[in-house]
């Protein structure tokens, strides 16, 4: 479904991504792991056109999308749940959800989002800025789903949440996966990532240094690329 080939991305003169390649197959969850500052978010932003790559190729369902503005990439079926949630604090829950609504037959709509997140229905008229961190994360995921994507990019969805809320978010992602949603997940919570992953990539200093199944991921790989002391 998603095919990323040989991306090189810069911030100004700083070369951030070095020849990054990865794939997400239809109906699967690929997880991108790495310590802070290694290029995970930049990878998602490059796919989404937020930070256009200088070279390389991004294809969605065999259609090349790199170089397009983000709103056009979204129309190709990619939704993003950004790091830090970035909901509109001065809009209500309902208004936040409707800002991105792209209707399709039998697709996501308000009622389906409220079925998935009953708490958002309860807070429908509340301003986004008054929600708890967990509620804001639900809203961020719901807002992305309202674009009716075929592929969902999730950037650190468990960041800053309580253990109880992390389990709730993981339950939601699992439910989306079981319903056939394809996802590229950036996550620091290794236990959560391993439970959800069909395939794993590790990025280190802007380069993919490991890829494989969860069964191929071992303690040596973890200690080499993910431990703080490495």
ABEGO torsion letter per residue (X at the ends): XBBBBGBBBBBEABBABBGBBBBBBBGBBBBBBEBBGAGAAAAAAAAAGABBBABEBBBBGGBBABGBBAAAAAAAGBBBBBBGGGBBAABBAAAAAAAABBBBBGBBBAAAAAAABAAAAAAAABBAAABBAAAAAAAAAAAAAAAGBABBBBBGAABGBBAAAAAAAAAAAAAAAAAGBBBBBBBABAAAAAAABABBBBBBGGBBABBEBAAABBAAAAAAAABAAX
